[in-house]
Amino acid sequence: MNSAGILADAFERIHEAVHAAVEDLSPEDLDARLDDEANSIAWLVWHLARVQDDHVADAAGTEQIWFAKDWASRFELPLEKGATGYGHSSAEVGFVKVASGDLLLGYFDAVHEQTLGFVRGLDGRALDRVVDEAWSPPVTLGVRLISVIADDLQHAGQAAFVRGVLERRQAVADPVRA
């Protein structure tokens, strides 16, 4: 397997984890927070998709799906249009609510497809290209993509954990339906 194949496989694993965390949940479950400071599934998935969209679009020299396909208007979030969730306060996390899992997965899937289209066309030499000189040492494309993968997998795992807690709470509250 070449580097493009490895990257595509990693992003496919994120795709599977996100769908497993979101599918068949109600908007109430997606927006639920385990405590007042916790992240909801909606925020976690929105954030991982926004960061992936932002970082991959920048590296690829393309427009973010968030703007190009007007997902910002569809979500109707009371946040700055370009927000990605980075540095969000607890109150800002609470602003990220979704009308449905379909909305959340629609945006994530659109970002995923754009990402796959980009990474499948890469070769090993492309990964050495510097994409961000604001850091010391400067960040290469390979490092940026691995950073996105690591961040996305962490957030997808957190979303899965939240889902598990919510399901457990529901099973304890209503053991007949469990």
N, C-alpha and C positions, 0 to 999 in steps of 0.2 A: 504494500500500500504506500502511495506517495503522500507528501505533506498535505495536498489538497484533499485527499481521501480521508486522512486522519482528522482534519479540521471539519469536514462535512459530517463525519461520523459523530464527532463531539457535539456539533450543533443539532444533529438528529436526536441525540440522547437528551438534550435540553428540551427539545420539542416533545418527546415522549413524556418527560417528567412534568412539564407544564400542563399538558393535556390531562394527565392522570390526576393532577392536583385540582383542576378547574371543572372538568366535565361533570355535568349533572348536579351541580350545586346551585342553590337558589341565590338571588342577589343578596339576600340577608346573610347567608353563609359566606359568600364572597367578601362582603363588607365587614363581617364580624371581626372584632379585635379581642384577643384573649384577656387583655386588660387595657386600661386607658392609654398606656404607652406602647402597646404592641402594634406590629404591622399586620394588616389584613392580607388575605390572599389576593384581593383585588390590587392593593398597593404593591405587593411583592411582584406580581406578574406584570403589572403595568410598568413598574420601575425597571425590571430586568429587560423588558421589551424596549423601553425608551432608551436605556443605556446602550443596548445592542444596536438599535436603530441609529442613534447619534454617533457612536464610535465607528460602526462599519460604514455608514454613509460618508463620514469624514474621510476614512481611509480609502474608500472607493471613489471619492470625488463625485458623489451623487447626492441628490436631495433626500432628506429623511422621509420615510413613508408617512410619518406623523403629519408632515406638511403636504407632501406631494399628493396624497390620497385623502387629505382633509380629515384625518382621524381626530385631530384636535377638536374640531367642531362636533364630531359625533360623540365624543366623551363628555363634552360640556363641563369640564372641570374648572373650578374657581381658582385656577393657578395661572402663572405666567405661561403663555402658549408654548414656549420652548423648554419648560421644566422637564427634568428627567427623574426627579426624586432625590438626586444627590444633595445631601445636607438638609433634607426636609425635617422640620420640627414635627412633634407629635400631632399638633393641630393640622399641619399640612398633610400628613399621612391620612388623617381622618377625612380630608376633603376628597380623597380618591375613592369614589363610589361608582359602581357600575350598574347599569340597568339589566345586564344579563351576562352570563358566561360567554355567550356568542359574540358579544361586542369585544370582550377582553381577548378571546381566542382569535377573533377576526383580525384584530390589530397584530397580535403576536404572530399569527400565521403569515401575514403579509410581510412582516419584518423577517421572519424565518426564511421565506422564499427568496427575498432580496439577498439575504446573507448567504444562502446556499449558492445562488447564482454567482456571487462574487468569489467565495472561497473555492468553488470547483474550478475556477479558471486560474488559480494561482499555481506557481511553481516555487520550488525552494528558494530560488534567488529573490523572488518578489518579497519574501518574508523578511529580508534584511533591509528593506527600504525604511528609512526613518520617516515616521509619520507625526512625531511630536517632539519638538526640540525644547519644550518648556521644562523637561526633566533632565537630570544628570545621573546617568548617561541618557542621551536621547532615546526615545521609545521607537522601536522598530515595529513594523506591521505584525511580525510573528508574536512579539511580546504583547502588543495591543490585543490581538485576537485571543491569545491564551488568557489574558486578563479578563476579557469579556466572558469567555467560557467559564472560568473559575467563578466569577461573580454570579453569572446566570445559574450555574449549578447550585451554588449556595442558596440563592433566593428560591429556586425551584424546590430545593429540599426543605427550606423553611415553610413554603406554602404547603407542601405535603404534610409536614408536621402539624401545622395549624388545622388542616383538613382532618387529620387523625384525631386531634383533640376534640374538635367539634363533633365528629362522628361518635366518639366515645361518650361525650356529654349527652348526646341525643339518645344513645343506647341506654345509658343509666337512667335518664329521665323517662324513657318510654321503652322498657324492656320487651314489650309485646311486639313492637314494630321492628326491633333490632334483629 
